[in-house]
Amino acid sequence: MTTSPFADALVLTGPTGSGKSALALDLAERLSAEIIAADSMTLYRGMDIGTAKPSAADRARIRHHLVDVLDPRDSANVAWWLDRAAACVADIQARGKIALFVGGTPFYLKALLCGLFPSPPSDDELRRRLEAEADRDGREALHVRLAAVDPVTARRLHANDVRRVVRALEVWHLTGKPIGEWQQQDWWEASTLRFREGACLALEIPRPELYFRIDRRVESMFAAGWVDEVRRLRELPLPPSKEASQAIGYREIVAYLDGERSLSDTVAEVQLRTRQFAKRQLTWFRSLPGCEFVNAKLTFERWMIRMSGGSAEP
């Protein structure tokens, strides 16, 4: 029998723009559940429009956890989030409710479903040198270095993902083996012990429809004042942390505010980056053990029956 604190929790995920937040509200009402955000960016206060954060009305309708818990200057990592997620589950279940995780941050979800792999050592000084090298020689040059020693990880990471490229190089320099070898150890095999069968649902919609919805949502976010939100973040006494600054659209809007591109070009670039992120999310989700892809319109009721302990078969 599993001793996982998440054994009786549910997980609803899917790519950005797939409609999981709206679906989660309906699901939470019908199952008497509370929502825990599995999202690395909705943690931050003041980053509302750009993260598509649940509205005040949504949070009044259903209690949400791990939303607006950090200032933008703060840093967070998956281990920090996982500890707090476990505490949230215990609190929710102590009040006789179901914990429903909702979000699409891939590494948070993998840690939730599988646990964290034993962490390779770190070296702050080496990391700073690698980051300085990326600034001096360019991100592509650093990515080429990674490809020379860890081609598998290099193929998985984009050159612009400097943080993960640096971490992969750091692990290789310190341990002499690729980070992927650490992540594929038997630790991941315990994934089936953390959640009961059928607990993780991933929404899937046709790719053209998904991309159309993403493009329209980005346009609505700009119309709602996203540029002003980023401007306010820049005016804070302390700048956003490296983690908070990873939010899609943040750097592009900063470049617009600095006069480096037009507003129309900025919108188009954010739309492109968001579509690319959604594509990467789908790849990640397909690798998650025990994660079932569904069309919400056709299988929502069947999934609810399964979560209630009945049969999902017609």
C-alpha positions as CSV (number, residue, x, y, z in Angstrom):
1,M,0.0,0.0,0.0
2,T,1.3,3.4,-0.9
3,T,2.3,5.9,1.8
4,S,2.3,8.8,-0.7
5,P,0.6,12.0,0.6
6,F,-0.9,12.3,-2.9
7,A,-2.4,8.9,-3.1
8,D,-6.0,10.1,-3.1
9,A,-5.5,13.3,-5.0
10,L,-6.6,14.0,-8.6
11,V,-4.6,15.7,-11.4
12,L,-6.1,17.6,-14.3
13,T,-3.5,18.8,-16.8
14,G,-3.2,19.8,-20.5
15,P,-1.4,22.3,-22.7
16,T,-1.9,26.0,-22.2
17,G,-5.1,27.2,-23.8
18,S,-6.8,23.7,-23.6
19,G,-9.5,24.9,-21.2
20,K,-8.4,23.0,-18.1
21,S,-9.0,25.9,-15.7
22,A,-12.6,26.3,-16.6
23,L,-13.2,22.5,-16.6
24,A,-11.5,22.2,-13.2
25,L,-13.9,24.7,-11.6
26,D,-16.9,22.5,-12.7
27,L,-15.2,19.3,-11.7
28,A,-14.2,20.8,-8.2
29,E,-17.8,21.8,-7.6
30,R,-19.2,18.3,-8.5
31,L,-16.6,16.4,-6.5
32,S,-16.4,18.7,-3.5
33,A,-12.7,19.4,-4.3
34,E,-10.3,22.3,-3.8
35,I,-7.7,23.2,-6.4
36,I,-4.0,23.2,-6.0
37,A,-2.2,25.0,-8.7
38,A,0.5,22.9,-10.4
39,D,1.9,26.0,-12.1
40,S,5.3,27.6,-11.6
41,M,4.2,31.1,-12.5
42,T,0.8,31.6,-10.8
43,L,2.8,31.4,-7.5
44,Y,3.8,35.0,-8.0
45,R,1.8,38.0,-6.9
46,G,1.3,40.7,-9.5
47,M,1.7,38.4,-12.4
48,D,-1.9,37.9,-13.1
49,I,-2.7,38.5,-16.8
50,G,0.5,37.0,-18.2
51,T,0.0,33.7,-16.3
52,A,-3.8,33.4,-16.9
53,K,-4.2,33.2,-13.2
54,P,-7.6,32.2,-11.8
55,S,-9.7,35.3,-11.3
56,A,-10.9,36.6,-7.9
57,A,-14.4,35.3,-8.9
58,D,-12.9,31.8,-9.7
59,R,-11.1,31.7,-6.3
60,A,-14.3,32.8,-4.5
61,R,-16.2,30.0,-6.3
62,I,-13.6,27.3,-5.5
63,R,-10.8,27.6,-3.0
64,H,-7.4,27.6,-4.7
65,H,-4.0,26.8,-3.1
66,L,-0.4,27.8,-4.1
67,V,-1.6,30.9,-6.0
68,D,-0.2,34.4,-5.0
69,V,2.2,33.0,-2.4
70,L,5.4,34.6,-3.5
71,D,6.6,38.1,-4.5
72,P,8.1,38.3,-8.0
73,R,11.6,38.8,-6.5
74,D,11.4,35.4,-4.8
75,S,12.7,32.1,-6.2
76,A,11.0,28.8,-6.1
77,N,12.0,25.3,-7.3
78,V,10.2,22.0,-7.7
79,A,11.3,20.6,-4.3
80,W,9.9,23.7,-2.5
81,W,6.7,23.4,-4.4
82,L,6.3,19.7,-3.8
83,D,6.7,20.1,0.0
84,R,4.0,22.8,0.1
85,A,1.8,20.8,-2.2
86,A,1.9,17.9,0.3
87,A,0.9,20.2,3.1
88,C,-2.0,21.5,1.0
89,V,-3.3,18.0,0.3
90,A,-3.2,17.1,4.1
91,D,-5.1,20.3,4.9
92,I,-7.7,19.7,2.2
93,Q,-8.3,16.1,3.1
94,A,-8.5,16.9,6.8
95,R,-11.5,19.0,6.0
96,G,-13.1,16.1,4.1
97,K,-12.5,17.4,0.6
98,I,-10.6,16.1,-2.4
99,A,-7.4,17.7,-3.6
100,L,-7.4,18.5,-7.3
101,F,-4.1,19.5,-8.9
102,V,-4.6,21.7,-11.9
103,G,-1.8,23.0,-14.1
104,G,0.6,22.4,-16.9
105,T,4.2,23.0,-15.6
106,P,5.8,19.7,-16.9
107,F,8.5,19.2,-14.3
108,Y,6.1,20.0,-11.4
109,L,3.8,17.3,-12.7
110,K,6.5,14.7,-13.2
111,A,7.7,15.3,-9.6
112,L,4.2,15.1,-8.4
113,L,3.5,11.8,-10.2
114,C,6.9,10.2,-9.8
115,G,8.8,11.9,-7.0
116,L,12.0,13.7,-7.3
117,F,15.1,11.9,-8.6
118,P,18.1,12.0,-6.3
119,S,19.5,15.5,-6.9
120,P,23.0,15.7,-8.4
121,P,25.4,18.0,-6.6
122,S,25.4,21.7,-7.4
123,D,28.2,24.4,-7.6
124,D,27.1,28.0,-7.5
125,E,30.5,29.3,-8.7
126,L,30.5,26.9,-11.7
127,R,26.9,27.9,-12.5
128,R,27.8,31.6,-12.4
129,R,30.7,31.0,-14.8
130,L,28.5,29.1,-17.2
131,E,25.9,31.8,-17.1
132,A,28.5,34.5,-17.7
133,E,29.8,32.4,-20.6
134,A,26.3,32.4,-22.1
135,D,26.1,36.2,-21.8
136,R,29.6,36.6,-23.3
137,D,29.6,34.1,-26.1
138,G,25.9,33.6,-26.7
139,R,23.3,31.0,-25.8
140,E,24.0,29.0,-29.0
141,A,27.7,28.5,-28.1
142,L,26.8,27.2,-24.7
143,H,24.3,24.8,-26.3
144,V,27.0,23.5,-28.6
145,R,29.1,22.8,-25.6
146,L,26.3,20.8,-24.1
147,A,25.8,18.9,-27.3
148,A,29.4,17.8,-27.3
149,V,29.2,16.1,-23.9
150,D,25.5,15.3,-23.6
151,P,23.9,15.1,-27.0
152,V,20.6,13.5,-25.7
153,T,19.9,16.4,-23.4
154,A,21.0,19.0,-25.9
155,R,18.5,17.6,-28.4
156,R,15.7,18.0,-25.8
157,L,16.6,21.5,-24.7
158,H,16.4,24.7,-26.8
159,A,19.4,27.0,-26.8
160,N,17.2,29.7,-25.3
161,D,16.5,27.6,-22.3
162,V,19.7,28.8,-20.7
163,R,18.8,27.8,-17.1
164,R,18.4,24.1,-18.0
165,V,21.4,24.1,-20.4
166,V,23.5,25.5,-17.6
167,R,22.2,22.9,-15.1
168,A,22.9,20.1,-17.5
169,L,26.5,21.3,-18.1
170,E,26.9,21.7,-14.3
171,V,25.8,18.2,-13.6
172,W,28.1,16.8,-16.3
173,H,31.1,18.7,-15.1
174,L,30.5,17.7,-11.4
175,T,29.6,14.0,-11.9
176,G,30.9,13.0,-15.3
177,K,27.6,11.7,-16.5
178,P,24.6,13.3,-18.2
179,I,21.7,14.6,-16.2
180,G,19.4,12.3,-18.1
181,E,21.1,9.3,-16.4
182,W,20.2,10.7,-13.0
183,Q,16.6,11.3,-14.1
184,Q,16.2,7.8,-15.4
185,Q,17.2,5.9,-12.3
186,D,14.8,3.5,-10.6
187,W,13.4,6.4,-8.5
188,W,11.0,7.1,-11.3
189,E,9.7,3.5,-11.4
190,A,7.8,4.1,-8.1
191,S,5.4,6.5,-10.0
192,T,2.5,4.0,-9.9
193,L,2.6,4.0,-6.1
194,R,1.9,7.7,-5.8
195,F,-1.5,8.0,-7.4
196,R,-4.3,5.5,-7.9
197,E,-5.0,4.3,-11.4
198,G,-6.9,6.8,-13.6
199,A,-6.2,9.8,-11.3
200,C,-4.3,11.8,-13.9
201,L,-6.3,13.3,-16.8
202,A,-4.7,15.3,-19.6
203,L,-6.9,17.3,-22.0
204,E,-6.3,16.8,-25.7
205,I,-7.9,18.9,-28.4
206,P,-7.1,19.1,-32.1
207,R,-3.8,20.9,-32.7
208,P,-5.3,23.6,-35.1
209,E,-8.0,24.4,-32.6
210,L,-5.5,24.6,-29.8
211,Y,-3.3,27.0,-31.7
212,F,-6.3,29.1,-32.7
213,R,-7.3,29.3,-29.0
214,I,-3.8,30.2,-28.0
215,D,-3.5,33.0,-30.5
216,R,-6.9,34.5,-29.5
217,R,-6.0,34.2,-25.8
218,V,-2.7,36.0,-26.2
219,E,-4.5,38.8,-28.0
220,S,-7.1,39.1,-25.2
221,M,-4.3,39.2,-22.6
222,F,-2.7,42.2,-24.4
223,A,-6.1,43.9,-24.6
224,A,-6.5,43.3,-20.8
225,G,-3.4,45.3,-20.0
226,W,-0.5,42.8,-20.0
227,V,2.0,45.5,-21.1
228,D,1.0,47.6,-18.1
229,E,1.4,44.6,-15.8
230,V,5.0,44.0,-17.0
231,R,5.7,47.7,-16.7
232,R,4.6,47.6,-13.0
233,L,6.8,44.6,-12.4
234,R,9.8,46.5,-13.8
235,E,9.1,49.4,-11.4
236,L,9.3,47.2,-8.3
237,P,12.1,48.0,-5.9
238,L,13.7,44.6,-6.6
239,P,13.5,43.0,-10.0
240,P,11.7,39.7,-10.6
241,S,13.8,36.6,-9.9
242,K,15.3,34.5,-12.6
243,E,12.5,32.0,-12.1
244,A,9.7,34.6,-12.3
245,S,11.3,36.1,-15.4
246,Q,10.9,32.8,-17.2
247,A,7.2,33.5,-17.7
248,I,6.3,33.4,-21.4
249,G,5.9,36.8,-22.8
250,Y,7.8,38.7,-20.1
251,R,11.0,39.1,-22.0
252,E,9.2,39.9,-25.2
253,I,7.2,42.7,-23.6
254,V,10.3,44.1,-21.8
255,A,11.9,44.3,-25.3
256,Y,8.8,46.2,-26.5
257,L,9.0,48.6,-23.6
258,D,12.7,49.1,-24.4
259,G,11.8,50.1,-28.0
260,E,13.4,47.0,-29.5
261,R,10.2,45.8,-31.4
262,S,6.8,46.9,-32.3
263,L,3.6,45.9,-30.4
264,S,2.3,43.9,-33.3
265,D,5.7,42.0,-33.6
266,T,5.6,41.5,-29.8
267,V,2.1,39.9,-30.0
268,A,3.1,37.7,-32.8
269,E,6.3,36.6,-31.0
270,V,4.4,35.7,-27.8
271,Q,1.9,33.8,-29.8
272,L,4.6,31.8,-31.5
273,R,6.4,31.1,-28.2
274,T,3.2,30.0,-26.5
275,R,2.4,27.6,-29.4
276,Q,5.9,26.2,-29.1
277,F,5.5,25.8,-25.4
278,A,2.2,24.0,-25.8
279,K,3.8,21.6,-28.2
280,R,6.6,20.8,-25.7
281,Q,4.0,20.3,-23.0
282,L,2.2,17.7,-25.1
283,T,5.5,15.8,-25.6
284,W,6.1,15.9,-21.8
285,F,2.6,14.8,-20.9
286,R,2.9,11.7,-23.1
287,S,5.9,10.6,-21.1
288,L,4.1,10.9,-17.7
289,P,3.3,7.5,-16.3
290,G,-0.4,6.9,-15.6
291,C,-1.5,10.1,-17.4
292,E,-4.5,9.5,-19.7
293,F,-5.3,11.8,-22.6
294,V,-9.0,12.5,-23.1
295,N,-11.3,14.6,-25.1
296,A,-13.1,16.5,-22.3
297,K,-16.3,16.9,-24.2
298,L,-16.8,13.1,-24.6
299,T,-15.1,11.6,-21.5
300,F,-15.6,14.1,-18.6
301,E,-18.6,12.2,-17.1
302,R,-16.8,8.8,-17.4
303,W,-13.7,10.3,-15.7
304,M,-15.9,11.6,-12.8
305,I,-17.4,8.2,-12.4
306,R,-14.0,6.6,-12.2
307,M,-12.8,9.1,-9.6
308,S,-15.9,8.4,-7.6
309,G,-14.9,4.7,-7.4
310,G,-17.2,3.4,-10.1
311,S,-16.5,1.9,-13.5
312,A,-15.6,4.2,-16.4
313,E,-16.9,1.7,-18.9
314,P,-20.2,2.5,-20.6
